[in-house]
Amino acid sequence: MHIIKAASLAALIGAGTLLSGCATRESVEHAQATADLADSDAKAAKGAADRAQASADSAGKSAQDATALAQQANDKVDKFLAEQAAKKKHMAARHHHRRHVAANTQACPPMEQHGALKMEKKHAAAKTPVKTAQN
């Protein structure tokens, strides 16, 4: 008896499962409409993604251009600083030369002698004491 109850219960469950697999025409049409809507949404999302990619590519190109311009400006600044350092070094060497040859004016060409004498007078004028009421 126990076996008969189990068999009939299994048959009842099996028949219910088989019959529940059938769909009505309305449910199929609803499923198709939902699938069509999902397909439409996916196509719209793909279009938006393509537009976003194009914008990102454009922004990347602009960033590359800006980087190139910044590098050019940096190169110009480096060149300017190098030129200024060279000028400063050259001017320091000229000043040293003029002070060195000021004592021996015979060693310099006439233009440098004139410049050396002028510098010597300028330094001498700066070293003269100022007369005050106390002197």
N, CA, C and O atoms as a MOPAC input file, in Angstrom:
PM7 MOZYME 1SCF
protein

 N      0.81000 1    -1.16700 1     0.00000 1
 C      0.00000 1     0.00000 1     0.00000 1
 C      0.88200 1     1.27100 1     0.00000 1
 O      0.57300 1     2.26600 1    -0.65600 1
 N      1.88100 1     1.20000 1     0.68800 1
 C      2.79300 1     2.31600 1     0.77600 1
 C      3.42000 1     2.59500 1    -0.58800 1
 O      3.64200 1     3.75900 1    -0.92000 1
 N      3.70400 1     1.60100 1    -1.36500 1
 C      4.28600 1     1.74700 1    -2.69000 1
 C      3.28200 1     2.39400 1    -3.63400 1
 O      3.67800 1     3.20700 1    -4.47000 1
 N      2.04300 1     2.07600 1    -3.53300 1
 C      1.00800 1     2.63500 1    -4.40400 1
 C      0.83400 1     4.13000 1    -4.13000 1
 O      0.66600 1     4.90900 1    -5.06800 1
 N      0.87100 1     4.53500 1    -2.88200 1
 C      0.75600 1     5.95300 1    -2.53600 1
 C      1.94300 1     6.73100 1    -3.10900 1
 O      1.77100 1     7.83100 1    -3.63400 1
 N      3.11600 1     6.17400 1    -3.00900 1
 C      4.31500 1     6.84800 1    -3.49000 1
 C      4.27400 1     6.97600 1    -5.00600 1
 O      4.66400 1     8.01100 1    -5.54800 1
 N      3.81000 1     5.94300 1    -5.69600 1
 C      3.74300 1     5.96400 1    -7.15600 1
 C      2.70500 1     6.97600 1    -7.62200 1
 O      2.94900 1     7.72100 1    -8.57100 1
 N      1.55900 1     7.00900 1    -6.97000 1
 C      0.52000 1     7.94800 1    -7.38000 1
 C      0.93800 1     9.39600 1    -7.08800 1
 O      0.60900 1    10.30900 1    -7.84600 1
 N      1.64500 1     9.58800 1    -6.01200 1
 C      2.14100 1    10.92800 1    -5.68800 1
 C      3.17300 1    11.36400 1    -6.72600 1
 O      3.16200 1    12.52200 1    -7.14300 1
 N      4.04000 1    10.48900 1    -7.14200 1
 C      5.05100 1    10.80200 1    -8.15700 1
 C      4.38300 1    11.11000 1    -9.49000 1
 O      4.81400 1    12.02500 1   -10.19200 1
 N      3.33300 1    10.36100 1    -9.85700 1
 C      2.61500 1    10.59700 1   -11.10300 1
 C      1.92000 1    11.94900 1   -11.06200 1
 O      1.90000 1    12.66700 1   -12.06200 1
 N      1.36600 1    12.29100 1    -9.94700 1
 C      0.68700 1    13.57500 1    -9.79800 1
 C      1.67700 1    14.73800 1    -9.93500 1
 O      1.37900 1    15.72700 1   -10.60400 1
 N      2.82800 1    14.62500 1    -9.31800 1
 C      3.84800 1    15.66600 1    -9.39800 1
 C      4.37900 1    15.76900 1   -10.82800 1
 O      4.57600 1    16.87500 1   -11.33200 1
 N      4.61100 1    14.64300 1   -11.48300 1
 C      5.10800 1    14.62200 1   -12.85600 1
 C      4.11800 1    15.24400 1   -13.82000 1
 O      4.52200 1    15.99800 1   -14.70500 1
 N      2.83500 1    14.95200 1   -13.67800 1
 C      1.80900 1    15.50500 1   -14.55500 1
 C      1.70000 1    17.01300 1   -14.36700 1
 O      1.50800 1    17.74600 1   -15.33700 1
 N      1.82000 1    17.47800 1   -13.13900 1
 C      1.75600 1    18.92100 1   -12.85700 1
 C      2.92800 1    19.64900 1   -13.50300 1
 O      2.77100 1    20.75100 1   -14.02900 1
 N      4.08300 1    19.03800 1   -13.46200 1
 C      5.27100 1    19.64900 1   -14.04600 1
 C      5.15300 1    19.70000 1   -15.56200 1
 O      5.52400 1    20.70100 1   -16.17500 1
 N      4.64100 1    18.63400 1   -16.17700 1
 C      4.47900 1    18.60500 1   -17.62200 1
 C      3.47900 1    19.65200 1   -18.09900 1
 O      3.71200 1    20.32300 1   -19.10500 1
 N      2.39200 1    19.79100 1   -17.39900 1
 C      1.36400 1    20.74600 1   -17.80400 1
 C      1.77800 1    22.20700 1   -17.54800 1
 O      1.33500 1    23.10700 1   -18.26300 1
 N      2.60400 1    22.43700 1   -16.55700 1
 C      3.00900 1    23.82100 1   -16.26500 1
 C      3.98600 1    24.34600 1   -17.30000 1
 O      4.18000 1    25.56000 1   -17.34500 1
 N      4.60800 1    23.54300 1   -18.12400 1
 C      5.53600 1    23.94600 1   -19.16100 1
 C      4.84500 1    24.59700 1   -20.33200 1
 O      5.52200 1    25.26600 1   -21.11300 1
 N      3.58400 1    24.45600 1   -20.50800 1
 C      2.85600 1    25.05000 1   -21.61700 1
 C      2.63200 1    26.52900 1   -21.33900 1
 O      2.28600 1    26.90300 1   -20.21900 1
 N      2.82400 1    27.37300 1   -22.34600 1
 C      2.64900 1    28.80800 1   -22.18800 1
 C      1.50900 1    29.26800 1   -23.06400 1
 O      1.22200 1    28.68700 1   -24.11100 1
 N      0.87600 1    30.31300 1   -22.61600 1
 C     -0.21300 1    30.87900 1   -23.40600 1
 C      0.36800 1    31.80200 1   -24.47000 1
 O      1.52900 1    32.20600 1   -24.39200 1
 N     -0.43700 1    32.12500 1   -25.44600 1
 C      0.00700 1    32.99300 1   -26.53400 1
 C      0.35400 1    34.37800 1   -26.00100 1
 O      1.32300 1    34.98100 1   -26.46000 1
 N     -0.40500 1    34.89100 1   -25.05400 1
 C     -0.15600 1    36.21000 1   -24.47800 1
 C      1.18200 1    36.25600 1   -23.74700 1
 O      1.90200 1    37.25100 1   -23.83500 1
 N      1.52400 1    35.17700 1   -23.01900 1
 C      2.78800 1    35.18600 1   -22.29100 1
 C      3.97300 1    35.12900 1   -23.26000 1
 O      5.02300 1    35.71600 1   -22.99600 1
 N      3.80200 1    34.42100 1   -24.37900 1
 C      4.86700 1    34.38000 1   -25.38600 1
 C      5.03600 1    35.75400 1   -26.02400 1
 O      6.16100 1    36.21400 1   -26.21700 1
 N      3.92100 1    36.41200 1   -26.35400 1
 C      3.99500 1    37.73600 1   -26.95200 1
 C      4.63000 1    38.74400 1   -25.97600 1
 O      5.40800 1    39.61000 1   -26.37600 1
 N      4.28000 1    38.60700 1   -24.70000 1
 C      4.86400 1    39.48600 1   -23.67400 1
 C      6.37600 1    39.24900 1   -23.57500 1
 O      7.15100 1    40.20100 1   -23.48100 1
 N      6.78500 1    38.00100 1   -23.59600 1
 C      8.21500 1    37.67700 1   -23.52700 1
 C      8.94700 1    38.22700 1   -24.75600 1
 O     10.06200 1    38.73800 1   -24.64100 1
 N      8.32000 1    38.12200 1   -25.92600 1
 C      8.94800 1    38.64200 1   -27.14400 1
 C      9.06200 1    40.16300 1   -27.09200 1
 O     10.08400 1    40.71500 1   -27.49800 1
 N      8.04500 1    40.83800 1   -26.60800 1
 C      8.08800 1    42.30500 1   -26.49000 1
 C      9.17000 1    42.72900 1   -25.50600 1
 O      9.87700 1    43.70800 1   -25.74500 1
 N      9.30500 1    42.00800 1   -24.41200 1
 C     10.34200 1    42.31300 1   -23.42400 1
 C     11.73300 1    42.12000 1   -24.04100 1
 O     12.64000 1    42.92200 1   -23.81900 1
 N     11.88200 1    41.05200 1   -24.81000 1
 C     13.17100 1    40.79300 1   -25.46300 1
 C     13.48100 1    41.88100 1   -26.49700 1
 O     14.62400 1    42.32300 1   -26.60600 1
 N     12.47900 1    42.30800 1   -27.24700 1
 C     12.67800 1    43.37200 1   -28.23700 1
 C     13.08600 1    44.68500 1   -27.55600 1
 O     13.96800 1    45.39700 1   -28.03700 1
 N     12.43800 1    44.99000 1   -26.44100 1
 C     12.76700 1    46.19900 1   -25.68800 1
 C     14.20000 1    46.12700 1   -25.14700 1
 O     14.94100 1    47.11000 1   -25.19100 1
 N     14.57300 1    44.96600 1   -24.64300 1
 C     15.94100 1    44.79100 1   -24.14400 1
 C     16.95400 1    44.94500 1   -25.27500 1
 O     18.01900 1    45.53100 1   -25.07900 1
 N     16.62800 1    44.42300 1   -26.45700 1
 C     17.51400 1    44.55900 1   -27.61600 1
 C     17.64800 1    46.02500 1   -28.01200 1
 O     18.74600 1    46.48300 1   -28.32900 1
 N     16.54700 1    46.76000 1   -27.99600 1
 C     16.56500 1    48.18600 1   -28.32800 1
 C     17.41000 1    48.95900 1   -27.31600 1
 O     18.20400 1    49.82100 1   -27.69200 1
 N     17.23600 1    48.65000 1   -26.04500 1
 C     18.03200 1    49.30900 1   -24.99700 1
 C     19.52100 1    48.99800 1   -25.16400 1
 O     20.36700 1    49.87100 1   -24.96900 1
 N     19.83300 1    47.77000 1   -25.52100 1
 C     21.23900 1    47.38700 1   -25.72100 1
 C     21.84700 1    48.15100 1   -26.89000 1
 O     23.00000 1    48.57600 1   -26.81500 1
 N     21.08700 1    48.33300 1   -27.97400 1
 C     21.59100 1    49.08500 1   -29.12400 1
 C     21.81600 1    50.54500 1   -28.75400 1
 O     22.80600 1    51.14500 1   -29.17400 1
 N     20.90900 1    51.12300 1   -27.97400 1
 C     21.06500 1    52.51200 1   -27.53200 1
 C     22.28900 1    52.64400 1   -26.62500 1
 O     23.02900 1    53.62300 1   -26.71500 1
 N     22.49700 1    51.66800 1   -25.76200 1
 C     23.66200 1    51.69700 1   -24.87400 1
 C     24.95400 1    51.58400 1   -25.68300 1
 O     25.94300 1    52.24500 1   -25.36800 1
 N     24.94900 1    50.75400 1   -26.71600 1
 C     26.13200 1    50.61200 1   -27.56600 1
 C     26.43400 1    51.92900 1   -28.27700 1
 O     27.59500 1    52.32400 1   -28.38500 1
 N     25.38700 1    52.61500 1   -28.76600 1
 C     25.58500 1    53.92100 1   -29.41800 1
 C     26.18000 1    54.93600 1   -28.44900 1
 O     27.08500 1    55.69200 1   -28.80300 1
 N     25.66000 1    54.94300 1   -27.22100 1
 C     26.18400 1    55.87000 1   -26.21300 1
 C     27.63600 1    55.52600 1   -25.87800 1
 O     28.46000 1    56.42200 1   -25.69200 1
 N     27.94600 1    54.24200 1   -25.80100 1
 C     29.32500 1    53.82600 1   -25.51800 1
 C     30.26100 1    54.23600 1   -26.65600 1
 O     31.39300 1    54.65400 1   -26.41200 1
 N     29.78700 1    54.11400 1   -27.89900 1
 C     30.60100 1    54.52200 1   -29.04500 1
 C     30.87800 1    56.03200 1   -29.01800 1
 O     31.99500 1    56.46500 1   -29.30200 1
 N     29.85500 1    56.83300 1   -28.67500 1
 C     30.03700 1    58.27900 1   -28.57200 1
 C     31.01000 1    58.62400 1   -27.43500 1
 O     31.84800 1    59.51500 1   -27.57300 1
 N     30.88800 1    57.91300 1   -26.32300 1
 C     31.80100 1    58.15500 1   -25.19600 1
 C     33.23500 1    57.80300 1   -25.57900 1
 O     34.17300 1    58.49400 1   -25.18000 1
 N     33.40700 1    56.73300 1   -26.34900 1
 C     34.74900 1    56.34400 1   -26.79500 1
 C     35.33700 1    57.41100 1   -27.71700 1
 O     36.52100 1    57.73400 1   -27.62600 1
 N     34.50800 1    57.95100 1   -28.60100 1
 C     34.98000 1    59.00900 1   -29.50100 1
 C     35.39800 1    60.24200 1   -28.70100 1
 O     36.41300 1    60.86700 1   -29.01100 1
 N     34.62400 1    60.59400 1   -27.67500 1
 C     34.98200 1    61.73700 1   -26.82800 1
 C     36.27700 1    61.46600 1   -26.06700 1
 O     37.12000 1    62.35300 1   -25.93100 1
 N     36.43200 1    60.25200 1   -25.57800 1
 C     37.66300 1    59.89800 1   -24.85500 1
 C     38.86800 1    59.94800 1   -25.78400 1
 O     39.94200 1    60.39500 1   -25.38100 1
 N     38.70200 1    59.49300 1   -27.02100 1
 C     39.79600 1    59.55500 1   -27.99100 1
 C     40.18800 1    61.00300 1   -28.27900 1
 O     41.37100 1    61.32700 1   -28.38100 1
 N     39.18900 1    61.86500 1   -28.40800 1
 C     39.44400 1    63.28200 1   -28.65500 1
 C     40.16200 1    63.91400 1   -27.46100 1
 O     41.09900 1    64.69200 1   -27.63800 1
 N     39.73000 1    63.58300 1   -26.26400 1
 C     40.38100 1    64.10900 1   -25.05800 1
 C     41.81500 1    63.60600 1   -24.96200 1
 O     42.70600 1    64.34900 1   -24.55000 1
 N     42.04300 1    62.36800 1   -25.33400 1
 C     43.39800 1    61.82600 1   -25.32400 1
 C     44.30000 1    62.55600 1   -26.29900 1
 O     45.45700 1    62.83600 1   -25.98700 1
 N     43.78200 1    62.86400 1   -27.47400 1
 C     44.54600 1    63.61300 1   -28.47700 1
 C     44.86800 1    65.01100 1   -27.95300 1
 O     45.98800 1    65.49500 1   -28.11600 1
 N     43.89800 1    65.65200 1   -27.33100 1
 C     44.13200 1    66.98500 1   -26.76800 1
 C     45.19100 1    66.93100 1   -25.66700 1
 O     46.03000 1    67.82600 1   -25.56500 1
 N     45.15100 1    65.89600 1   -24.85500 1
 C     46.14600 1    65.74100 1   -23.78700 1
 C     47.54000 1    65.53600 1   -24.37800 1
 O     48.51900 1    66.07400 1   -23.86100 1
 N     47.63100 1    64.76600 1   -25.44800 1
 C     48.93300 1    64.56200 1   -26.10400 1
 C     49.46500 1    65.87800 1   -26.67600 1
 O     50.65400 1    66.17600 1   -26.56000 1
 N     48.58000 1    66.66200 1   -27.29100 1
 C     48.98600 1    67.95900 1   -27.83700 1
 C     49.46900 1    68.89000 1   -26.72900 1
 O     50.48300 1    69.57200 1   -26.87600 1
 N     48.72800 1    68.91200 1   -25.61400 1
 C     49.11000 1    69.76600 1   -24.48800 1
 C     50.45000 1    69.31100 1   -23.90400 1
 O     51.26600 1    70.14500 1   -23.51100 1
 N     50.68000 1    68.01300 1   -23.84600 1
 C     51.95000 1    67.49500 1   -23.34200 1
 C     53.09500 1    67.91300 1   -24.24800 1
 O     54.16400 1    68.29000 1   -23.76900 1
 N     52.87400 1    67.84900 1   -25.56000 1
 C     53.91500 1    68.26500 1   -26.50500 1
 C     54.22100 1    69.74800 1   -26.35000 1
 O     55.38900 1    70.13800 1   -26.36100 1
 N     53.19400 1    70.58300 1   -26.20600 1
 C     53.41400 1    72.02300 1   -26.02100 1
 C     54.14700 1    72.31300 1   -24.70800 1
 O     55.03200 1    73.16700 1   -24.65600 1
 N     53.77200 1    71.59900 1   -23.66500 1
 C     54.44300 1    71.78200 1   -22.37800 1
 C     55.90900 1    71.37300 1   -22.47700 1
 O     56.77200 1    72.02800 1   -21.89100 1
 N     56.19800 1    70.31400 1   -23.20000 1
 C     57.58200 1    69.87100 1   -23.37500 1
 C     58.38700 1    70.91700 1   -24.14400 1
 O     59.54100 1    71.19100 1   -23.81300 1
 N     57.76300 1    71.50100 1   -25.18000 1
 C     58.45000 1    72.54800 1   -25.94800 1
 C     58.75700 1    73.75400 1   -25.05100 1
 O     59.85000 1    74.31800 1   -25.10600 1
 N     57.78200 1    74.13500 1   -24.23100 1
 C     57.99100 1    75.26500 1   -23.32200 1
 C     59.09200 1    74.93600 1   -22.31400 1
 O     59.92600 1    75.78400 1   -21.99700 1
 N     59.08700 1    73.71500 1   -21.82100 1
 C     60.11400 1    73.29400 1   -20.86500 1
 C     61.49900 1    73.33000 1   -21.50600 1
 O     62.47100 1    73.74300 1   -20.87400 1
 N     61.58500 1    72.89800 1   -22.75500 1
 C     62.86300 1    72.93900 1   -23.47600 1
 C     63.34900 1    74.37500 1   -23.64300 1
 O     64.53700 1    74.65900 1   -23.48700 1
 N     62.41600 1    75.28300 1   -23.96400 1
 C     62.78700 1    76.69200 1   -24.11600 1
 C     63.28200 1    77.28000 1   -22.79700 1
 O     64.25000 1    78.04000 1   -22.77700 1
 N     62.61700 1    76.92800 1   -21.70000 1
 C     63.03900 1    77.41600 1   -20.38300 1
 C     64.42200 1    76.86500 1   -20.05100 1
 O     65.28100 1    77.60200 1   -19.56600 1
 N     64.64500 1    75.57800 1   -20.30700 1
 C     65.95400 1    74.98600 1   -20.04200 1
 C     67.04200 1    75.67300 1   -20.85900 1
 O     68.12700 1    75.94400 1   -20.34600 1
 N     66.75700 1    75.95400 1   -22.12400 1
 C     67.73000 1    76.62700 1   -22.99100 1
 C     68.01600 1    78.03800 1   -22.46800 1
 O     69.16900 1    78.46600 1   -22.41700 1
 N     66.95900 1    78.75500 1   -22.08100 1
 C     67.12300 1    80.11000 1   -21.56000 1
 C     67.97400 1    80.10200 1   -20.28900 1
 O     68.87300 1    80.92800 1   -20.13200 1
 N     67.68300 1    79.16100 1   -19.38000 1
 C     68.45000 1    79.08500 1   -18.13200 1
 C     69.90900 1    78.73600 1   -18.40200 1
 O     70.80700 1    79.26200 1   -17.74400 1
 N     70.14700 1    77.85500 1   -19.36200 1
 C     71.52700 1    77.50400 1   -19.71100 1
 C     72.25500 1    78.71900 1   -20.28200 1
 O     73.41600 1    78.96000 1   -19.95300 1
 N     71.57300 1    79.48500 1   -21.13800 1
 C     72.18200 1    80.69200 1   -21.69700 1
 C     72.48400 1    81.70700 1   -20.60500 1
 O     73.54000 1    82.34100 1   -20.61200 1
 N     71.55300 1    81.86100 1   -19.66300 1
 C     71.77000 1    82.80900 1   -18.56400 1
 C     72.94300 1    82.37800 1   -17.69500 1
 O     73.74500 1    83.21000 1   -17.27000 1
 N     73.04400 1    81.07200 1   -17.42900 1
 C     74.16700 1    80.56500 1   -16.62900 1
 C     75.48700 1    80.78500 1   -17.36400 1
 O     76.49300 1    81.13900 1   -16.74800 1
 N     75.48300 1    80.57700 1   -18.67900 1
 C     76.69400 1    80.79600 1   -19.46400 1
 C     77.08000 1    82.28300 1   -19.44900 1
 O     78.25700 1    82.62000 1   -19.32200 1
 N     76.08200 1    83.16700 1   -19.58000 1
 C     76.35300 1    84.60900 1   -19.53700 1
 C     76.94000 1    85.00400 1   -18.18400 1
 O     77.90300 1    85.76600 1   -18.10200 1
 N     76.33600 1    84.46700 1   -17.13300 1
 C     76.79400 1    84.79000 1   -15.78300 1
 C     78.23200 1    84.31400 1   -15.58800 1
 O     79.06100 1    85.02500 1   -15.02100 1
 N     78.51200 1    83.11400 1   -16.06100 1
 C     79.86400 1    82.56900 1   -15.95000 1
 C     80.83900 1    83.42100 1   -16.75900 1
 O     81.94200 1    83.71900 1   -16.30100 1
 N     80.42600 1    83.80900 1   -17.95900 1
 C     81.27900 1    84.64200 1   -18.81200 1
 C     81.52900 1    86.00300 1   -18.16100 1
 O     82.65700 1    86.49600 1   -18.15500 1
 N     80.48200 1    86.60100 1   -17.61900 1
 C     80.63100 1    87.91200 1   -16.99200 1
 C     81.52700 1    87.81700 1   -15.76000 1
 O     82.31500 1    88.72700 1   -15.50100 1
 N     81.42000 1    86.74500 1   -15.00800 1
 C     82.27500 1    86.57200 1   -13.83600 1
 C     83.73100 1    86.42500 1   -14.27400 1
 O     84.63000 1    86.95000 1   -13.61900 1
 N     83.96500 1    85.72300 1   -15.36600 1
 C     85.32500 1    85.55600 1   -15.87600 1
 C     85.86900 1    86.88700 1   -16.37800 1
 O     87.04200 1    87.18300 1   -16.14900 1
 N     85.06400 1    87.69900 1   -17.05200 1
 C     85.50100 1    89.01700 1   -17.54000 1
 C     85.86600 1    89.92400 1   -16.37800 1
 O     86.87300 1    90.63000 1   -16.42400 1
 N     85.04500 1    89.90300 1   -15.33700 1
 C     85.31200 1    90.74300 1   -14.16700 1
 C     86.62900 1    90.31000 1   -13.52500 1
 O     87.44400 1    91.15100 1   -13.14600 1
 N     86.83000 1    89.03000 1   -13.40800 1
 C     88.06400 1    88.51300 1   -12.83200 1
 C     89.25900 1    88.94200 1   -13.70100 1
 O     90.28900 1    89.36000 1   -13.17200 1
 N     89.12400 1    88.84000 1   -15.01200 1
 C     90.19400 1    89.22700 1   -15.93200 1
 C     90.51200 1    90.71200 1   -15.77900 1
 O     91.68200 1    91.08600 1   -15.71000 1
 N     89.50600 1    91.54500 1   -15.72700 1
 C     89.73200 1    92.99000 1   -15.60900 1
 C     90.42200 1    93.33700 1   -14.29300 1
 O     91.30400 1    94.19500 1   -14.25900 1
 N     90.02600 1    92.68000 1   -13.22200 1
 C     90.63700 1    92.97200 1   -11.93000 1
 C     92.07100 1    92.46600 1   -11.90500 1
 O     92.94200 1    93.08500 1   -11.29400 1
 N     92.31300 1    91.36100 1   -12.55700 1
 C     93.64900 1    90.77900 1   -12.58300 1
 C     94.60900 1    91.63000 1   -13.40000 1
 O     95.75400 1    91.83500 1   -12.99500 1
 N     94.16100 1    92.12000 1   -14.53300 1
 C     95.04500 1    92.89500 1   -15.40600 1
 C     95.07000 1    94.37300 1   -15.06100 1
 O     95.82600 1    95.12300 1   -15.67900 1
 N     94.28800 1    94.81400 1   -14.11600 1
 C     94.27700 1    96.23200 1   -13.75600 1
 C     95.62900 1    96.66500 1   -13.20500 1
 O     96.05000 1    97.80300 1   -13.41600 1
 N     96.30400 1    95.77500 1   -12.50900 1
 C     97.60800 1    96.11300 1   -11.94700 1
 C     98.66900 1    96.19600 1   -13.04200 1
 O     99.61100 1    96.98100 1   -12.93200 1
 N     98.52700 1    95.40800 1   -14.07800 1
 C     99.50000 1    95.38900 1   -15.16400 1
 C     98.79100 1    95.82700 1   -16.43700 1
 O     98.34800 1    94.98400 1   -17.21700 1
 N     98.67800 1    97.11200 1   -16.65600 1
 C     97.92600 1    97.62400 1   -17.79800 1
 C     98.64900 1    97.42900 1   -19.10800 1
 O     98.02800 1    97.56600 1   -20.16300 1
 N     99.93000 1    97.11600 1   -19.09400 1
 C    100.68300 1    96.89900 1   -20.31800 1
 C    100.29900 1    95.58300 1   -20.98800 1
 O    100.52300 1    95.42300 1   -22.18800 1
 N     99.72100 1    94.63300 1   -20.24000 1
 C     99.41500 1    93.31400 1   -20.78700 1
 C     98.13200 1    93.30200 1   -21.60200 1
 O     97.89700 1    92.35600 1   -22.35400 1
 N     97.30900 1    94.31000 1   -21.47600 1
 C     96.00800 1    94.29700 1   -22.13300 1
 C     96.03200 1    95.15100 1   -23.39400 1
 O     96.79400 1    96.11300 1   -23.47500 1
 N     95.21100 1    94.81000 1   -24.37000 1
 C     95.03700 1    95.66100 1   -25.54000 1
 C     94.43400 1    96.99700 1   -25.11700 1
 O     93.88300 1    97.08900 1   -24.02000 1
 N     94.51700 1    98.02400 1   -25.93900 1
 C     94.07000 1    99.37200 1   -25.55100 1
 C     92.62800 1    99.44400 1   -25.05900 1
 O     92.35700 1   100.15600 1   -24.09200 1
 N     91.70000 1    98.73900 1   -25.68500 1
 C     90.30000 1    98.82400 1   -25.23800 1
 C     90.13000 1    98.22400 1   -23.85200 1
 O     89.38000 1    98.75600 1   -23.03300 1
 N     90.81800 1    97.12500 1   -23.58100 1
 C     90.70600 1    96.52600 1   -22.25800 1
 C     91.41600 1    97.38200 1   -21.22600 1
 O     90.99300 1    97.43600 1   -20.07200 1
 N     92.50600 1    98.06400 1   -21.63200 1
 C     93.18400 1    98.96600 1   -20.70200 1
 C     92.23300 1   100.07000 1   -20.27000 1
 O     92.14800 1   100.41800 1   -19.09200 1
 N     91.51300 1   100.61800 1   -21.25900 1
 C     90.55700 1   101.68000 1   -20.95900 1
 C     89.48800 1   101.17000 1   -19.99800 1
 O     89.14700 1   101.83700 1   -19.02100 1
 N     88.95700 1    99.96700 1   -20.29000 1
 C     87.93100 1    99.38800 1   -19.42700 1
 C     88.47100 1    99.07000 1   -18.05000 1
 O     87.78400 1    99.26900 1   -17.04800 1
 N     89.71500 1    98.56900 1   -17.99200 1
 C     90.31300 1    98.22900 1   -16.70600 1
 C     90.54100 1    99.49100 1   -15.88400 1
 O     90.30600 1    99.49500 1   -14.67600 1
 N     90.99700 1   100.56400 1   -16.52900 1
 C     91.22300 1   101.81700 1   -15.81500 1
 C     89.91300 1   102.40900 1   -15.32200 1
 O     89.83400 1   102.96300 1   -14.22500 1
 N     88.90400 1   102.28100 1   -16.14100 1
 C     87.58600 1   102.80000 1   -15.76200 1
 C     87.06100 1   102.04700 1   -14.53200 1
 O     86.52600 1   102.64800 1   -13.60000 1
 N     87.22700 1   100.72600 1   -14.55300 1
 C     86.78200 1    99.91700 1   -13.40800 1
 C     87.61000 1   100.23900 1   -12.16400 1
 O     87.08700 1   100.28800 1   -11.05000 1
 N     88.90500 1   100.45600 1   -12.37200 1
 C     89.78400 1   100.77300 1   -11.24900 1
 C     89.36000 1   102.09100 1   -10.61200 1
 O     89.32100 1   102.19600 1    -9.38600 1
 N     89.04200 1   103.10000 1   -11.42500 1
 C     88.59700 1   104.39700 1   -10.90600 1
 C     87.27000 1   104.25000 1   -10.16500 1
 O     87.04900 1   104.86800 1    -9.12400 1
 N     86.40300 1   103.42500 1   -10.72000 1
 C     85.09100 1   103.21700 1   -10.09500 1
 C     85.25600 1   102.57500 1    -8.72600 1
 O     84.59400 1   102.97900 1    -7.77000 1
 N     86.13300 1   101.57900 1    -8.61800 1
 C     86.37100 1   100.93000 1    -7.33100 1
 C     87.06800 1   101.87100 1    -6.35500 1
 O     86.78600 1   101.84400 1    -5.15700 1
 N     87.96600 1   102.69300 1    -6.85400 1
 C     88.66300 1   103.64200 1    -5.99300 1
 C     87.69200 1   104.68800 1    -5.46100 1
 O     87.77500 1   105.08200 1    -4.29700 1
 N     86.77300 1   105.13700 1    -6.31200 1
 C     85.79200 1   106.13800 1    -5.88600 1
 C     84.86700 1   105.56500 1    -4.82800 1
 O     84.42600 1   106.28400 1    -3.93200 1
 N     84.57700 1   104.30300 1    -4.92100 1
 C     83.68700 1   103.68100 1    -3.94700 1
 C     84.37500 1   103.50600 1    -2.60800 1
 O     83.69800 1   103.39300 1    -1.58500 1
 N     85.72600 1   103.47800 1    -2.58000 1
 C     86.46200 1   103.23000 1    -1.34100 1
 C     86.88500 1   104.52100 1    -0.63800 1
 O     87.40500 1   104.44800 1     0.47600 1
 N     86.68700 1   105.69000 1    -1.23300 1
 C     87.10600 1   106.94900 1    -0.60100 1
 C     86.20100 1   107.21700 1     0.58400 1
 O     84.98600 1   107.04100 1     0.49600 1
 N     86.78200 1   107.63800 1     1.68400 1
 C     85.96900 1   107.89900 1     2.87900 1
 C     85.09800 1   109.14200 1     2.68100 1
 O     85.47700 1   110.07700 1     1.97600 1
 N     83.98800 1   109.13000 1     3.28300 1
 C     83.05600 1   110.24100 1     3.20600 1
 C     83.38900 1   111.20400 1     4.33800 1
 O     83.54400 1   110.78800 1     5.48600 1
 N     83.49900 1   112.48100 1     4.01600 1
 C     83.82900 1   113.48200 1     5.03800 1
 C     82.54500 1   113.86800 1     5.76300 1
 O     81.52300 1   114.19400 1     5.15900 1
 N     82.64700 1   113.81600 1     7.04300 1
 C     81.51100 1   114.19000 1     7.87000 1
 C     81.96300 1   115.27600 1     8.82700 1
 O     83.12600 1   115.67700 1     8.79500 1
 N     81.09300 1   115.74600 1     9.65400 1
 C     81.41000 1   116.78100 1    10.62300 1
 C     82.39500 1   116.26500 1    11.65600 1
 O     83.13800 1   117.06100 1    12.23000 1
 N     82.43000 1   114.98900 1    11.91100 1
 C     83.33000 1   114.42900 1    12.92000 1
 C     84.75000 1   114.33100 1    12.39700 1
 O     85.67800 1   114.36100 1    13.20600 1
 N     84.98400 1   114.21400 1    11.07700 1
 C     86.34700 1   114.08800 1    10.52400 1
 C     87.00800 1   115.39200 1    10.64800 1
 O     88.16500 1   115.53800 1    10.25200 1

